[in-house]
Amino acid sequence: MSEGLLNDYQNFMREHDMSKSAVLNYTRYARHIIGTLKRERIRLSEITQQTIELLRDRTGIESGAIKKFVYFLLSRRVLKNNPYREGVKRVEAKGKVGFDKALKEFERYNNRHNLSRRTLEGDIQNIKLFFRYLEREKVDDLRNVGKSLIGDYQKYLYYKRNKDGKPYAPATQVNRLGAVKRLFKALVEGNYLFHLL
C-alpha cells in the first residue's frame, strides 16, 4: 500500500506545480514519515496532533512537509479527521499569549532551528519594539493581532523617524517586520496560535 500511496503523493505534488527536486524531497519525507509511523504502530488513518508532534521530534522533518503529507492524506480520505483542527482546542487551552510567554516560545523556536545568537538578539530587540507599539495600541494578547494591525505597524515603521529625524532605511523596516513574522511563525509552530497572519 505504501508504494502506491507514495506514487499517488508524487502525482498529487506534480499537479500542484512543484519542481522535480521538491517532489523528490517531499516523497523522501513521506517515506520517512510512513516508516516512523509503522515503527510506532500508528496507522495513517489514526494521525492526531500528538502524532504530528512525535513525527517532528523523531524525524526532524520540518512542520510544513508533515503538513503537506497530512493534507494529502485528508484529500485522499485516508485520514478522516484533520489533526490540525485539534490545535484550535489547544490554543484556547493555553489561554492568553502575553509578551513574556511569546518571547519564551520564540527563544525555543530559535533553538530548534539553530539560528545564531546574534540573529536571536537582533530579533528579540525588534520584537520588543513591536511589543511597545502593541502596548500603545492597548493590545496585550497576541491572539488579538490581525493583518490590519500588522499593516498599521508597517505604516508606523514607514513614517517613524530615527534620532536624526530621518526615516528608517528600508532594510531596517524589513528587519523589524521579519522578526515579527518569525515570532508569529514560532507561535503557530508552538500551537499558541492556529494560523499565520
C-alpha positions as CSV (number, residue, x, y, z in Angstrom):
1,M,0.0,0.0,0.0
2,S,2.7,2.5,0.9
3,E,4.4,2.4,-2.5
4,G,1.1,3.0,-4.3
5,L,0.4,5.8,-1.8
6,L,3.8,7.4,-2.4
7,N,3.3,7.3,-6.2
8,D,-0.1,8.9,-5.7
9,Y,1.6,11.6,-3.5
10,Q,4.1,12.3,-6.2
11,N,1.4,12.8,-8.7
12,F,-0.5,15.0,-6.3
13,M,2.5,17.3,-5.9
14,R,3.1,17.4,-9.6
15,E,-0.5,18.6,-10.1
16,H,0.4,21.4,-7.7
17,D,3.3,22.6,-10.0
18,M,6.1,21.5,-7.7
19,S,9.6,21.2,-9.2
20,K,11.2,17.8,-9.7
21,S,13.6,18.2,-6.8
22,A,10.8,19.4,-4.5
23,V,8.7,16.3,-5.5
24,L,11.7,14.0,-4.7
25,N,12.4,15.7,-1.4
26,Y,8.7,15.6,-0.2
27,T,8.4,12.0,-1.4
28,R,11.5,11.1,0.7
29,Y,10.0,12.9,3.7
30,A,6.7,11.0,3.2
31,R,8.6,7.7,3.1
32,H,10.3,8.6,6.3
33,I,7.0,9.6,7.9
34,I,5.4,6.3,6.9
35,G,8.3,4.3,8.2
36,T,8.3,6.1,11.5
37,L,4.5,5.5,11.9
38,K,5.0,1.8,11.1
39,R,7.7,1.5,13.8
40,E,5.4,3.3,16.3
41,R,2.5,1.1,15.2
42,I,0.3,4.1,14.2
43,R,-1.9,3.7,11.2
44,L,-2.1,6.6,8.7
45,S,-5.8,6.9,9.4
46,E,-5.0,7.5,13.1
47,I,-2.8,10.5,12.9
48,T,-3.5,13.1,15.6
49,Q,-1.9,16.3,16.8
50,Q,0.1,14.3,19.2
51,T,1.3,12.1,16.3
52,I,2.4,15.1,14.4
53,E,4.5,16.3,17.4
54,L,6.0,12.9,17.7
55,L,6.9,13.0,14.0
56,R,8.5,16.4,14.3
57,D,10.6,15.1,17.3
58,R,11.6,11.7,15.9
59,T,12.2,12.6,12.3
60,G,13.4,16.2,12.4
61,I,11.2,16.8,9.3
62,E,10.0,20.4,9.1
63,S,6.4,21.1,10.0
64,G,5.5,22.3,6.5
65,A,6.5,18.9,5.0
66,I,4.5,17.0,7.5
67,K,1.5,19.3,7.0
68,K,1.6,18.8,3.2
69,F,1.5,15.0,3.6
70,V,-1.3,15.2,6.2
71,Y,-3.4,17.4,3.8
72,F,-2.7,14.9,1.0
73,L,-4.0,12.1,3.3
74,L,-7.1,14.2,4.0
75,S,-7.7,14.8,0.3
76,R,-7.5,11.0,-0.4
77,R,-9.7,10.3,2.6
78,V,-7.1,8.1,4.2
79,L,-7.4,10.3,7.1
80,K,-10.9,11.3,8.2
81,N,-10.3,14.0,10.8
82,N,-8.0,16.9,10.4
83,P,-5.4,16.7,13.2
84,Y,-4.6,20.4,12.8
85,R,-8.2,21.2,13.8
86,E,-7.3,19.7,17.2
87,G,-4.9,22.6,17.6
88,V,-7.9,25.0,18.0
89,K,-8.7,23.4,21.3
90,R,-5.1,23.6,22.4
91,V,-4.8,27.2,21.5
92,E,-7.8,28.0,23.7
93,A,-6.5,25.8,26.5
94,K,-3.2,27.7,26.5
95,G,-5.0,31.0,27.1
96,K,-3.7,34.5,26.8
97,V,-0.5,34.8,24.7
98,G,1.3,37.7,26.5
99,F,4.6,39.2,25.7
100,D,6.7,37.1,28.1
101,K,5.1,33.8,27.0
102,A,5.7,34.8,23.4
103,L,9.3,35.7,23.9
104,K,10.0,32.4,25.6
105,E,8.4,30.4,22.8
106,F,10.4,32.5,20.3
107,E,13.6,31.5,22.0
108,R,12.6,27.8,21.9
109,Y,11.8,28.2,18.2
110,N,15.2,29.7,17.5
111,N,16.9,26.9,19.4
112,R,15.0,24.3,17.4
113,H,16.0,26.0,14.1
114,N,19.6,26.6,15.2
115,L,19.6,30.3,14.4
116,S,22.7,32.3,15.6
117,R,22.8,34.0,18.9
118,R,23.3,37.3,17.1
119,T,20.2,36.8,15.0
120,L,18.2,35.9,18.1
121,E,19.4,39.0,19.9
122,G,18.5,41.3,17.0
123,D,15.1,39.7,16.6
124,I,14.3,40.0,20.3
125,Q,15.2,43.7,20.2
126,N,12.9,44.2,17.2
127,I,10.1,42.2,18.8
128,K,10.3,44.3,21.9
129,L,9.9,47.4,19.8
130,F,6.8,45.7,18.3
131,F,5.5,44.9,21.8
132,R,5.9,48.6,22.7
133,Y,3.9,49.5,19.7
134,L,1.2,47.0,20.7
135,E,1.1,48.5,24.2
136,R,0.4,51.9,22.7
137,E,-2.4,50.3,20.7
138,K,-3.7,48.7,24.0
139,V,-3.1,45.1,22.8
140,D,-1.7,42.8,25.4
141,D,-2.6,39.4,23.9
142,L,-1.1,38.3,20.6
143,R,-4.2,36.3,19.7
144,N,-5.8,39.7,19.1
145,V,-3.2,40.8,16.5
146,G,-4.6,40.6,12.9
147,K,-3.5,41.5,9.5
148,S,-4.8,45.1,9.8
149,L,-2.7,45.7,12.9
150,I,0.4,44.4,11.2
151,G,-0.4,46.7,8.3
152,D,-0.7,49.6,10.7
153,Y,2.7,48.6,12.2
154,Q,4.2,48.6,8.8
155,K,2.9,52.1,8.1
156,Y,4.1,53.2,11.5
157,L,7.7,52.0,10.6
158,Y,7.5,53.7,7.3
159,Y,6.7,57.1,8.8
160,K,8.7,56.8,12.0
161,R,11.9,58.8,12.3
162,N,15.2,57.9,13.9
163,K,17.1,60.1,16.3
164,D,18.5,62.2,13.4
165,G,15.0,62.9,12.2
166,K,15.4,60.7,9.1
167,P,13.1,57.9,8.1
168,Y,14.2,54.3,8.8
169,A,16.1,52.7,6.0
170,P,14.1,50.1,4.0
171,A,16.5,47.4,5.3
172,T,15.7,48.4,8.9
173,Q,11.9,48.2,8.2
174,V,12.3,44.8,6.6
175,N,14.4,43.5,9.6
176,R,11.8,44.7,12.1
177,L,8.9,43.2,10.1
178,G,10.9,40.0,9.5
179,A,11.4,39.5,13.3
180,V,7.6,39.9,13.8
181,K,6.9,37.3,11.1
182,R,9.3,34.9,12.7
183,L,7.6,35.5,16.1
184,F,4.2,34.5,14.7
185,K,5.7,31.5,12.9
186,A,7.1,30.4,16.3
187,L,3.7,30.9,18.0
188,V,2.0,28.8,15.3
189,E,4.6,26.1,15.5
190,G,4.2,26.0,19.3
191,N,0.4,25.8,19.0
192,Y,-0.2,29.2,20.7
193,L,-1.9,30.5,17.5
194,F,-3.6,28.4,14.9
195,H,-2.5,30.2,11.7
196,L,-0.1,32.7,10.4
197,L,-1.2,36.3,9.7
